[in-house]
Structures are given as C-alpha cells and as structure tokens.
Amino acid sequence: MDNNKQKKIANKLINDMETMDENEFENLYNQLDVDYQLYVDRAVREFADFAVGSEHWDSDN
C-alpha cells in the first residue's frame, strides 16, 4: 500500500478512535506497515495518558 493511503488510514484511526467500532479499527490498523502502526500506537497512548491525567497510569509504581 502506498504511503499516502497509509497516512490517510492512520489519520482516520487517530481522529476517529473514540467512535470507531473495534473491529473496524483493527481491520484498518492491520493494513498499516509497522511504522504507521507505531505512529497510531503513540497517538492512542497519548490519548489514554491525557484521558487518565497521567502518563504513568499503567505502571506498577
């Protein structure tokens, strides 16, 4: 898949993550190469950090 198409998918995943069906998210996510998956992963992580109010929400300490 070309870079432009992956960029569009990644942006859709990031912008619609709150409202997108889990299966649709997974289907689109799996179409991305590793670099774009990491880009989406970082965005999801930042979203969770902000939502919880701490970047350490999932640490054991």
C-alpha positions as MATLAB code, in Angstrom:
seq = 'MDNNKQKKIANKLINDMETMDENEFENLYNQLDVDYQLYVDRAVREFADFAVGSEHWDSDN';
ca = [
       0.000    0.000    0.000;
       1.368    3.405   -0.878;
       2.472    5.899    1.739;
      -0.360    8.354    1.054;
      -3.033    5.677    1.599;
      -1.374    4.563    4.847;
      -1.209    8.149    6.045;
      -4.955    8.575    5.394;
      -5.764    5.358    7.261;
      -3.544    6.315   10.204;
      -5.149    9.745   10.441;
      -8.632    8.209   10.305;
      -7.713    5.821   13.114;
      -6.328    8.626   15.250;
      -9.147   11.088   14.583;
     -11.971    8.562   14.970;
     -10.576    6.287   17.693;
     -13.240    7.304   20.210;
     -16.172    6.481   17.980;
     -14.856    3.774   15.675;
     -16.039    0.210   16.095;
     -13.285   -2.035   17.463;
     -13.431   -4.407   14.501;
     -13.210   -1.565   12.001;
     -10.265   -0.091   13.912;
      -8.455   -3.421   13.962;
      -9.125   -4.068   10.273;
      -7.710   -0.689    9.242;
      -4.823   -0.901   11.722;
      -3.756   -4.274   10.332;
      -3.451   -2.757    6.861;
      -0.678   -0.439    8.049;
       3.027   -1.192    7.969;
       4.977   -1.247   11.234;
       6.000    2.421   11.087;
       2.427    3.633   10.743;
       1.234    1.180   13.402;
       3.773    2.678   15.790;
       2.552    6.164   14.860;
      -1.028    5.159   15.708;
       0.127    3.375   18.883;
       1.811    6.565   20.105;
      -1.338    8.581   19.431;
      -3.504    6.060   21.288;
      -1.068    6.123   24.200;
      -1.110    9.934   24.318;
      -4.910    9.876   24.243;
      -5.009    7.452   27.180;
      -2.425    9.477   29.117;
      -4.483   12.618   28.670;
      -7.777   10.889   29.485;
      -6.412    9.462   32.733;
      -4.377   12.539   33.560;
      -1.054   10.777   33.972;
       1.488    9.233   31.646;
       2.200    6.649   34.356;
      -1.342    5.234   34.558;
      -0.262    1.729   33.606;
       2.928    1.476   35.650;
       3.262   -0.763   38.676;
       4.823    2.021   40.732;
];
